[in-house]
Amino acid sequence: MLEIRDVTQRFGGLTALNRVSLNVPAGKVIGLIGPNGAGKTTLINAISGLAHPTEGQIYFGDRAIQRMPPHRITQLGISRTYQNIRLFGEMTVLENLIVAQHGLGRSSILGSVLTLPGFRAEQRLLQQRAGALLTQFELSDKASQRAGALPYGDQRRLEMARALATRPKLLLLDEPTAGMNPIETEALGTEILELRQKGLAVLVIEHDMALIHQVCDEIYVLNFGQIIAHGTPNQIKNNPLVIEAYLGEEG
């Protein structure tokens, strides 16, 4: 589904990514791990269109997307969350999910201004889809609350629900459990596994190795902008290069 071929990302004299290649098949959860500053978020930004690689190709299906703007990439079926939560804090929980679906709408500007029957039917459908996500992430009782006032764990779950509101084929998760307690983390891991069962492809960046081992089919390890290992969770766990990257040579 997603194929990254020899992607290099330079910022001036800094090489943040150096000939990175990886694959995310349909219906699989792929982990991307590495020390802080390894280039993980830079790679997610390149996939989602927030940055354009200096060299290399990114294919989603048979489409090269490395030069596409973010909104086109979203329309193709790629959605993401952020390391730092980026909800619309002054909107309600429900409004965040409705706004996220704006790219799915087909009503004309005239239809929306005049609230024609087609526009009203479309709005009802968006409300229904948002309601289903609220139920899925156990946020129904908070639908009318301001998103910025939610507890941190609920904000994290709302951001994931908002990413799913675009009905993606590929979900990019950038440290989705940051700040969550172990119970919340395990529950989110269960959600990720359910998404895989529905056929969704997921690429997840995470420092919580318990979550990585809970959900991932394969793991890529990034260090100083280069892939240094790739394999199953058990293979990565015992890889000496990975141990050295995280703990140092003596570790």
Beta strands, then each sheet from edge to edge (+ up, - down):
strand 1: 2-11
strand 2: 14-24
strand 3: 29-33
strand 4: 55-60
strand 5: 63-64
strand 6: 78-80
strand 7: 170-174
strand 8: 201-205
strand 9: 218-223
strand 10: 226-231
sheet 1: 2+ 1- 4+ 5-
sheet 2: 6+ 7+ 8+ 3+ 9+ 10-
end
